[in-house]
């Protein structure tokens, strides 16, 4: 729909009191929603999505639904406004936690380090800082740099200019002590120290399945708040819930519930609500769904402002750390991860995140090398310096779509949060397994969409490259386990690829192409793409006069018919029978299911690709 904006033109001496009004796009006739509907209905009828007898709203056929049940409409207009969203830096902080947004400084470019070797870590940190990174996210203790070697890892790092965020698991108190010793040795005044100590007993409970008390973290925060006013002690991490397969609202609801639990513990330790809120940083996942990511960070600030308000303090902005989703990263064709993380970083930046970590494209494989670390930090540089993404406060503000999505996501997340609170809080929900159960239900739904490729994964479930050379990296240190599972969306398809690649020779399926190239290419390409997603080579003979002979020469025992509907009606039955007589144990057909004899299964858009591929590998004897 055409938007019409009005602006005043310059007043002329002849008309000092009657300014002209400039109507943008005034030369075009105003379009109505009904006209748009008529056009949409015409396209849908041509595509076969609706017929002439359809009397509903045509846009209902174009609605998409998120895992939270939110309905994404195909069109948003001024009629879909959601009310006031406030101003940047003021409650409810939807538009930004600060009046200036990120215009003056950009977001904090935060890089992650998780190596055991302190000297190697130090080299990587210094290289990143020289290349544009502005803060350090450092794993210490188990799986990271030993706490006793923290000073070596931060050697020559100006920690007063490049703030450190610790991730020390159970050793957060010892790591905090070691970090404060570094500040003292370098004579940095306590009032000037900026850091995040990373205490997160709730996140640790979620990761390990073992309860960790909140009181020690709260007591540490109480001491820190008095001595180091710019240091944050606690992180409310949403990543464990995201990586368990949770939806955006489930991640937000759990993270807000964790924040509330920390608020209770902090106030019990003697801190005022406002001071307690200032001790928290929230960590949330940014995904390749740019609009949901934008809405997530905007909605999170609205939720937290409401929590702090009803807790007896003044509504406060949420300190947000965005991390590009580990769950969306692939091991196969990992170069595509560069695109995923760029979109995710874009979404988090537009959504107003304070700090963003772009995980290197090889993070799902192992430790990043110098090249992948450089690409990760340059992703920020392109978006900040070349694209000027932080040059506008709340770039998404006023978008009818984003404002609606922000509001609906906030409602869904608030529902999840209140459900957790009604059940006794986040600790009780983790102990009972109720939250894990809801996350598992969402993961099951997500898995089905991935299996049927309704949620495609480029380079893995769609457009795989069987000739790619594997990327080898040093292994990552042991991660805490025993609690919520860690999923990657590509894991099931990649397991099939690993299975196929482990064979002495690549498994093969024969494409029985019917008719000329123009008649069978579309379905042959579709079938080949599907089989390659499981590491199976599709042998395509092209236009051939002797299908049976070509099949025998292929050396496989599974065939897939590929042709037009007309060729299927004329030849499918006879060709399938001939292929089985020639030794085919299964004959598949690329197309919609029909009543064809001797056809074992059908490949079509929306079929369960994982089931087809698993069955094919089993039949080919791939162990």
Buried (B, 14 or more C-beta within 10 A) or exposed (E): BEEEEEEEEEEEEEEEEEEEEEEEEEEEEEEEEEEBBEEBBEEBBEEEBBEEEBEEEBBEBBEEEBBBEBEBBBBBBEEEEEEEBBBBBBBBBBBBBBEEBBBEEBBBBBBBBBBBBBEBBBBBBBBBBEBBBBBBBBBBBBBBBBBEBBBBBBBEBEBBEBBBBBBBBBBBBBBBBBBBEBBEEEEBEBEEBBBBBBBBBBBBBBBBBEEBEBEBBBBBBBEBBEEBBEBBBBBBBBBBBBBBBBBBBBBBBBBBBBBBBBBBBBBBBEBEBBBBBBBBBBBBBBBBBBBBBBBBBBBBBBBBBBBBBEBEBEBBBBBBBBBBBBBBBBBBBBBBBBBBBBBBBBBBBBBBBBBBBBBBBBBBBBBBBEEBBBBBBBBBBEBBEEEEBBEEBBBBBEBBBBBBBBBBBBBBBBEBBEBBBEBEBBBBBBBEEBBBEBBBBBBEEBBEEBBBBEBBBBBBBBBBEBEEEEBEBEEBBEEBEEBBEBBBBBBBBBBBBEBBEEBEEEBBBBBBBBBEEEBBBEBBBBBBBBBBBBBBBBBBBEEBEEBBEBBBEBEBBBBBBBBBEEBBEBBBBEBBBBBBEBEBEBBBBBBEEEEBEBBBBBBEEEBEBBEBBBBBBEBBEBE
